[in-house]
């Protein structure tokens, strides 16, 4: 009885898992899974955390420093000294000595090193924030493209499936007409060849669907061989917008460009940091120390009998005049890096504007292609219907019918491809503009 119950539970669990595994996923479901599993996004998050730590650490150059020291030593010396009776004598003395102290330092001026370090660390942190946003958008776009490509592959599979059904119907019709003596045997052979070719196209497209499933699983961070079904969502192409407005939005919002701009700001601060060694440095200090004969006296105040102590308070001025050209080379290298970053920013901006215009042009062209192919599809359907009728009454040939069928399949194929290519281009344009 227990064994039967256990078997029932296992079966129910397996059935539940199978239902869960085969549950169709929407595009939003796929994106959510990818955001949870994507390793590159996790790496970007860790880099952002490191940048935040660096920003916090950059304040160390302006905060005071505090050192506490405790020194312990044993000594032995031989020479003249006073005995307990106050009489001079020669001998050996030994013992232990302790010394404790407190040192406080405060940076007052260091040629701009500390405030430029803080500003640079802030720019680096903001750059990593944009880097994280960029990786997040890249993950979303990759999944959406893979999702739409899978939908496109499935829709094209339906097109080829319809083509196979038409060829099967045509083969049956040719065989029937041959038996009635209305057509020649060659029409039957031609129909069989056409059916075979259409089945080849169908099987080839099946492999495309399988590969698209693998691609989407990888984009989501899942096992490539994991079972996957998606919802057949009808995505509508939104308003495209004016290209100049899109360019302005992209320059304002694109995370890749914003990241590069922050890196350029960081390079400018690095140039200023590299110049700081040429300027004088001023710092303040306070030192306090007490010699001890016994470590237990460390916690006694001077009023308890320990009146011996030392303290000093002052400022320190330092100006490095020459260190073997090291500072000069460092400043020159920082300046060159700043110029490189400036050119990279300009190049990134030019590429961004070019990408927006190119994607906008592609989208506008695809939109027109879709409308043209809608008309072509209706014409192809009517042409195929008329070819069927002519062939049925003996006024048309099998070749004419096949040409009409191929045109219909091509029209369906081109329309499906254009629709999903437009959706994919729209997703890419949204990412480029920074709307995603």
QUIWOQUI-V916467 format. One record per backbone hydrogen bond with DSSP energy under -1.0 kcal/mol. NH is the residue of the N-H (numbers start at 0). CO is the residue of the C=O. E is the energy in kcal/mol with one decimal. If there is no record, write none. Layout:
BEGIN
nh:NH co:CO e:E
nh:NH co:CO e:E
END
This chain:
BEGIN
nh:4 co:0 e:-2.2
nh:5 co:1 e:-2.6
nh:6 co:2 e:-2.3
nh:7 co:3 e:-2.1
nh:8 co:4 e:-2.4
nh:9 co:5 e:-2.4
nh:10 co:6 e:-2.2
nh:11 co:7 e:-2.6
nh:12 co:8 e:-2.8
nh:13 co:9 e:-2.6
nh:14 co:10 e:-2.6
nh:15 co:11 e:-2.7
nh:16 co:12 e:-2.6
nh:17 co:13 e:-2.4
nh:18 co:14 e:-2.3
nh:19 co:15 e:-2.3
nh:20 co:16 e:-2.9
nh:21 co:17 e:-1.8
nh:24 co:228 e:-2.2
nh:29 co:25 e:-2.1
nh:30 co:26 e:-2.3
nh:31 co:27 e:-2.4
nh:32 co:28 e:-2.3
nh:33 co:29 e:-2.2
nh:34 co:30 e:-2.5
nh:35 co:31 e:-1.3
nh:36 co:32 e:-1.6
nh:37 co:33 e:-2.8
nh:41 co:37 e:-1.3
nh:42 co:38 e:-2.3
nh:43 co:39 e:-2.2
nh:44 co:40 e:-1.9
nh:45 co:41 e:-2.0
nh:46 co:42 e:-2.3
nh:47 co:43 e:-1.9
nh:48 co:44 e:-2.0
nh:49 co:45 e:-2.2
nh:50 co:46 e:-2.2
nh:51 co:47 e:-2.0
nh:52 co:48 e:-2.0
nh:53 co:49 e:-2.4
nh:54 co:50 e:-2.2
nh:55 co:51 e:-2.2
nh:56 co:52 e:-2.5
nh:57 co:53 e:-1.3
nh:58 co:55 e:-1.1
nh:59 co:56 e:-1.7
nh:61 co:58 e:-1.3
nh:62 co:58 e:-1.2
nh:64 co:104 e:-2.8
nh:66 co:102 e:-2.8
nh:68 co:100 e:-2.5
nh:70 co:98 e:-3.6
nh:72 co:96 e:-2.4
nh:74 co:94 e:-2.5
nh:76 co:92 e:-3.2
nh:78 co:90 e:-2.5
nh:80 co:88 e:-2.7
nh:82 co:86 e:-2.6
nh:85 co:82 e:-2.4
nh:88 co:80 e:-2.3
nh:90 co:78 e:-2.2
nh:92 co:76 e:-3.3
nh:94 co:74 e:-2.0
nh:96 co:72 e:-3.1
nh:97 co:291 e:-3.0
nh:98 co:70 e:-2.3
nh:99 co:289 e:-2.2
nh:100 co:68 e:-2.6
nh:101 co:287 e:-3.0
nh:102 co:66 e:-2.9
nh:103 co:285 e:-3.2
nh:104 co:64 e:-2.2
nh:105 co:283 e:-2.6
nh:107 co:281 e:-2.1
nh:108 co:281 e:-2.6
nh:115 co:111 e:-1.7
nh:116 co:112 e:-2.0
nh:117 co:113 e:-1.8
nh:118 co:114 e:-2.1
nh:119 co:115 e:-2.5
nh:120 co:116 e:-2.4
nh:121 co:117 e:-2.0
nh:122 co:118 e:-2.2
nh:123 co:119 e:-2.6
nh:124 co:120 e:-2.0
nh:125 co:121 e:-2.3
nh:126 co:122 e:-2.5
nh:127 co:123 e:-1.9
nh:128 co:124 e:-1.8
nh:129 co:125 e:-2.2
nh:130 co:126 e:-2.2
nh:131 co:127 e:-2.5
nh:132 co:128 e:-2.2
nh:133 co:129 e:-2.7
nh:134 co:130 e:-2.3
nh:135 co:131 e:-2.4
nh:136 co:132 e:-2.5
nh:137 co:133 e:-2.6
nh:138 co:134 e:-2.3
nh:139 co:135 e:-2.3
nh:140 co:136 e:-2.9
nh:141 co:137 e:-2.4
nh:142 co:138 e:-2.1
nh:143 co:139 e:-2.8
nh:144 co:140 e:-2.9
nh:145 co:141 e:-2.2
nh:146 co:142 e:-2.9
nh:147 co:143 e:-2.7
nh:148 co:144 e:-2.7
nh:149 co:145 e:-1.9
nh:150 co:146 e:-2.3
nh:151 co:147 e:-2.8
nh:152 co:148 e:-2.4
nh:153 co:149 e:-2.5
nh:154 co:150 e:-2.6
nh:155 co:151 e:-2.5
nh:156 co:152 e:-1.9
nh:157 co:153 e:-1.8
nh:158 co:154 e:-1.8
nh:159 co:155 e:-2.5
nh:160 co:156 e:-2.1
nh:161 co:157 e:-2.3
nh:162 co:158 e:-1.9
nh:163 co:159 e:-2.1
nh:164 co:160 e:-2.2
nh:165 co:161 e:-2.3
nh:166 co:162 e:-2.1
nh:167 co:163 e:-2.5
nh:168 co:164 e:-2.4
nh:169 co:165 e:-2.5
nh:170 co:166 e:-2.4
nh:171 co:167 e:-2.3
nh:172 co:168 e:-2.4
nh:173 co:169 e:-2.9
nh:174 co:170 e:-2.5
nh:175 co:171 e:-2.1
nh:176 co:172 e:-2.7
nh:177 co:173 e:-2.4
nh:178 co:174 e:-2.1
nh:179 co:175 e:-1.4
nh:180 co:177 e:-1.0
nh:181 co:176 e:-2.9
nh:186 co:183 e:-1.2
nh:188 co:184 e:-1.9
nh:189 co:185 e:-2.7
nh:190 co:186 e:-2.1
nh:191 co:187 e:-2.0
nh:192 co:188 e:-2.2
nh:193 co:189 e:-2.4
nh:194 co:190 e:-2.2
nh:195 co:191 e:-2.3
nh:196 co:192 e:-2.5
nh:197 co:193 e:-2.2
nh:198 co:194 e:-2.2
nh:199 co:195 e:-2.0
nh:200 co:196 e:-2.2
nh:201 co:197 e:-2.0
nh:202 co:198 e:-2.8
nh:203 co:199 e:-2.6
nh:204 co:200 e:-2.1
nh:205 co:201 e:-1.9
nh:206 co:202 e:-1.6
nh:207 co:203 e:-1.4
nh:208 co:204 e:-2.2
nh:209 co:205 e:-2.3
nh:210 co:206 e:-2.5
nh:211 co:207 e:-2.1
nh:212 co:208 e:-2.0
nh:213 co:209 e:-2.0
nh:214 co:210 e:-2.4
nh:215 co:211 e:-2.2
nh:216 co:212 e:-2.4
nh:217 co:213 e:-2.4
nh:218 co:214 e:-2.2
nh:219 co:215 e:-1.7
nh:220 co:217 e:-1.4
nh:221 co:216 e:-3.0
nh:225 co:222 e:-2.0
nh:230 co:24 e:-2.4
nh:232 co:230 e:-1.9
nh:234 co:232 e:-1.0
nh:245 co:241 e:-2.1
nh:246 co:242 e:-2.2
nh:247 co:243 e:-2.1
nh:248 co:244 e:-2.2
nh:249 co:245 e:-2.4
nh:250 co:246 e:-2.5
nh:251 co:247 e:-1.5
nh:252 co:248 e:-2.7
nh:253 co:249 e:-2.6
nh:257 co:253 e:-2.4
nh:258 co:254 e:-2.3
nh:259 co:255 e:-1.9
nh:260 co:256 e:-2.3
nh:261 co:257 e:-1.8
nh:262 co:258 e:-2.1
nh:263 co:259 e:-2.0
nh:264 co:260 e:-2.0
nh:265 co:261 e:-2.4
nh:266 co:262 e:-1.9
nh:267 co:263 e:-1.7
nh:268 co:264 e:-2.0
nh:269 co:265 e:-2.0
nh:270 co:266 e:-1.7
nh:271 co:267 e:-1.6
nh:272 co:268 e:-2.3
nh:273 co:269 e:-2.2
nh:277 co:274 e:-1.6
nh:278 co:275 e:-1.7
nh:280 co:317 e:-3.3
nh:281 co:108 e:-3.2
nh:282 co:315 e:-2.2
nh:283 co:105 e:-2.9
nh:284 co:313 e:-2.6
nh:285 co:103 e:-2.5
nh:286 co:311 e:-2.7
nh:287 co:101 e:-2.3
nh:288 co:309 e:-3.1
nh:289 co:99 e:-2.7
nh:291 co:97 e:-4.2
nh:296 co:293 e:-1.6
nh:297 co:294 e:-1.7
nh:298 co:295 e:-1.0
nh:299 co:296 e:-1.5
nh:303 co:300 e:-1.8
nh:304 co:301 e:-1.4
nh:306 co:304 e:-1.2
nh:309 co:288 e:-3.0
nh:311 co:286 e:-2.6
nh:313 co:284 e:-2.2
nh:315 co:282 e:-3.7
nh:317 co:280 e:-2.7
nh:328 co:324 e:-2.4
nh:329 co:325 e:-2.3
nh:330 co:326 e:-2.3
nh:331 co:327 e:-2.2
nh:332 co:328 e:-2.6
nh:333 co:329 e:-2.1
nh:334 co:330 e:-2.0
nh:335 co:331 e:-2.1
nh:336 co:332 e:-2.4
nh:337 co:333 e:-2.0
nh:338 co:334 e:-2.0
nh:339 co:335 e:-2.4
nh:340 co:336 e:-2.4
nh:341 co:337 e:-2.1
nh:342 co:338 e:-2.2
nh:343 co:339 e:-2.4
nh:344 co:340 e:-2.1
nh:345 co:341 e:-2.1
nh:346 co:342 e:-2.7
nh:347 co:343 e:-2.5
nh:348 co:344 e:-2.1
nh:349 co:345 e:-2.5
nh:350 co:346 e:-2.6
nh:351 co:347 e:-2.1
nh:352 co:348 e:-2.5
nh:353 co:349 e:-2.5
nh:354 co:350 e:-2.7
nh:355 co:351 e:-2.4
nh:356 co:352 e:-2.2
nh:357 co:353 e:-2.6
nh:358 co:354 e:-2.9
nh:359 co:355 e:-2.4
nh:360 co:356 e:-2.5
nh:361 co:357 e:-2.5
nh:362 co:358 e:-2.4
nh:363 co:359 e:-2.5
nh:364 co:360 e:-2.4
nh:365 co:361 e:-2.7
nh:366 co:362 e:-2.2
nh:367 co:363 e:-1.8
nh:368 co:364 e:-2.6
nh:369 co:365 e:-2.4
nh:370 co:366 e:-1.7
nh:371 co:367 e:-2.6
nh:372 co:368 e:-2.6
nh:373 co:369 e:-1.7
nh:374 co:370 e:-1.5
nh:375 co:371 e:-2.3
nh:376 co:372 e:-2.5
nh:377 co:373 e:-1.7
nh:378 co:374 e:-2.2
nh:379 co:375 e:-2.7
nh:380 co:376 e:-2.4
nh:381 co:377 e:-2.0
nh:382 co:378 e:-2.6
nh:383 co:379 e:-2.5
nh:384 co:380 e:-2.1
nh:385 co:381 e:-2.5
nh:386 co:382 e:-2.3
nh:387 co:383 e:-2.2
nh:388 co:384 e:-2.1
nh:389 co:385 e:-2.6
nh:390 co:386 e:-2.4
nh:391 co:387 e:-2.2
nh:392 co:388 e:-1.8
nh:394 co:389 e:-2.5
nh:395 co:389 e:-1.4
nh:400 co:396 e:-1.9
nh:401 co:397 e:-2.6
nh:402 co:398 e:-2.4
nh:403 co:399 e:-2.1
nh:404 co:400 e:-2.3
nh:405 co:401 e:-2.7
nh:406 co:402 e:-2.3
nh:407 co:403 e:-2.0
nh:408 co:404 e:-2.4
nh:409 co:405 e:-2.7
nh:410 co:406 e:-2.4
nh:411 co:407 e:-2.2
nh:412 co:408 e:-2.6
nh:413 co:409 e:-3.0
nh:414 co:410 e:-2.0
nh:415 co:411 e:-2.2
nh:416 co:412 e:-2.6
nh:417 co:413 e:-2.6
nh:418 co:414 e:-2.2
nh:419 co:415 e:-2.1
nh:420 co:416 e:-2.5
nh:421 co:417 e:-2.1
nh:422 co:418 e:-1.7
nh:423 co:419 e:-2.4
nh:424 co:420 e:-2.5
nh:425 co:421 e:-2.2
nh:426 co:422 e:-2.0
nh:427 co:423 e:-2.2
nh:428 co:424 e:-2.4
nh:429 co:425 e:-2.3
nh:430 co:426 e:-2.1
nh:431 co:427 e:-2.5
nh:432 co:428 e:-2.6
nh:433 co:429 e:-1.6
nh:434 co:429 e:-2.5
END
